[in-house]
Amino acid sequence: MSNSYFQKCVYLKKEIINYIITIFRVYDDELVLKLEDYNLLKNRHNCLESSTAPGFIIEEFIVSKLEKYSKKENIFCINRAKDNTATNHSYDCYTEFKNLLCMINIKVQKDKGQNNAISAINILHRDYCSNPSQEKAYLIIKIHYTFNNSNSKNERVLSILGVDGYFLEEVDFSDGHKQDSRNWSKEFKAQSGRLLINDSFRNKNKCDITQISYQKTFDFIKQIAHSE
């Protein structure tokens, strides 16, 4: 049975990942973090390598590059989420393709680390379930990195190890979901917790291709957003 919705998703995932791989390849998969011509990683005791800052830097870098690169390719344009902050949206950028609105969440993960939090459930619900007549898809892109001493650049760099991704719609939540208890308000609200999807959960809960749809994931998100 053909699933035209999923076919569009597969095409977008392949193209967007290829875009990102091509962008990193220009820099030989090595990024130099400089401020006023000073390599911020030069001192081996720098505070960046033990912080989450490199992840935000890579996210900003790749979103900016995707905006420019996609316009050049002219197949579909990727745009930055408006008024984007860590709490305003559940995604970093988006594109529209054949009447499908694809929201793109860039996740950056350090080698041997974990970054399985997708988004606060209440924010994901607002982004995904508003205007239900607009068919949507939610793409999670993971960029893996580490730190190395580059022989070619002769300095310490942020090294890109790989890029992969999956759609939220590919995950079957029939047997439940996982979330953390992060909360910014004085009164605990379960909906403020972040949806968690690790590799093990995703591999054990794959949705049948013929069943993948915006409506199915819409119903799931709506259900957990209104649960106590």
Beta strands, then each sheet from edge to edge (+ up, - down):
strand 1: 30-31
strand 2: 34-35
strand 3: 38-39
strand 4: 78-80
strand 5: 93-97
strand 6: 100-110
strand 7: 117-120
strand 8: 136-150
strand 9: 155-167
strand 10: 178-179
strand 11: 194-196
sheet 1: 1+ 9- 8+ 6+ 5- 4+
sheet 2: 2+ 3-
sheet 3: 7+ 11- 10+
end
